[in-house]
Amino acid sequence: MEQTLQQIKTDRTKSRYLRAFKAAFPYTIPVLTGFAALGIAYGLLMASNGYGVLWAFLMSAIGFGGSVQYAMVPLLTTVFDPLQAFLLSFMINARHLFYGLSMLGKYKGLGKKRFFLIFALCDETFSVVSSVEPPEDVEKGLFYFFITFLDYFYWSAATVAVALGTMITRFTPFLLFPDSKEPPKTVLYLGRVLPPAMMGLLVVYCLRNVSLIRSPHGIPELIAIAVIVALHKWKENVLLSIGTGTVVYMLLVQLVF
């Protein structure tokens, strides 16, 4: 008898959570589409600056600041100033003070869920939660919880997935061919020719929209490429040659052509 009552209680709890999830999920689909793109971009930004999966996850799971996370990446790549980071974060996220004031009524009496709801109250979650009411047969706290949790999960998962994919591509060659294992000659050959081939593909991609029959007939691009090649032949410094070529191109486009 006791086990039967316990089973009924468990089933009722599952039913409450399932109803709340089903009611909340449709409201988060627009957020999913936006967070997928923005989260992927942020994951790529973190990976391109040398930060792996753990850093991307911690920044998204703990920081969970959206725009402020983008702004913090340059601060992480230089000498870290905690006061500057705090002031930047406060100024960017000051609008959340007003979000919180407007949500005092909706979040009242929600118990332990309230802390997470406050912690993960981003712009998108606020726009949804502040404008919808739960169905009559759905518990208010669970409804708001699942909207907030799903938005939080979309952002974190997108950034981690991209960072994880980047790390996998970086570590896979070293895992397949450790120091104790001699790579095949074909692999060594590909290792020599693929980097220049990839650079060639990037050049073609950059020049894909250049028209020789319309002004300025590709002249800025041609001059910039000539500067890059000549400077690299002279100094053999990739950063110097590409950086100078970029500056020359921008000056030509803005001031000459």
C-alpha positions, 0 to 999 in steps of 0.5 A: 500500500505504501509503495503504491502511494509512493508510486502515485506521488512520483507519477503526479510529480512527473506529470507536473513537470512534463506539463510545464515543460510542454507548455514552456518549450514552444515559447523558447523556440525563437530564442533557440534559433537566435541563441544557436547562431550567437552561441556558435559565434561566441564559441568560435570567438573563444576558440580562436583566442585559444580558450578551450571547452572548459573556458567556453563552458564556464563563461557561458554557464557562470557568466551567462551575460550574452553581449558582456561575454563578447566584450570580456574576451579582449580583456582575457587576452590582455593583462587582466584588470578585475576593476575594469571587468567589473565596471564594464559588466555593470555598465553593459548589464545595468538594464537588468536592474529594471528587469528585476524590478518588473519581475518582483511580482511574478517571481514572488513565492516561488521558493528555491526556484527563485534563485535560478530564475533571477540568475538566468534572467537574460534579455530574451527570457525576460521578454518571454516571461514578462509577456506570457502567463502559464496555462491553468493546469500548469504550475507557475514556478515550473512554467517559468523555470523551464522557460528560463532553463531552456534558454540558459541551456541553448546558449551554453550548449551552443558555445560548448559544442563549437568549442568542443568541435574546435578542440577535437579538430586540433587534438585529433592528429596528435591522438592518431599519431602520438610521438611513439607512432611514425605517421605514414608518408602520405600523412606527412605529405598532406601535412606539408601541402594542406596549409598552403592549400588552405591559405589559397582557398582563403585567398580565393574566398576573399576575392570571390566578389571582385569584379574586373569589369566594374570599377575599381576593377580589382585594383585595390585588391591587386595592390594589397596582394602585391604589398603582402607578397613583397613585404613577406618576401622581405621580412618573412613575418606573416603578421606584419605582411597581412596586417600591413596589406589590410591597412593598405587595402582599407586606405585605398578603398576609403581614400582613393577608390 
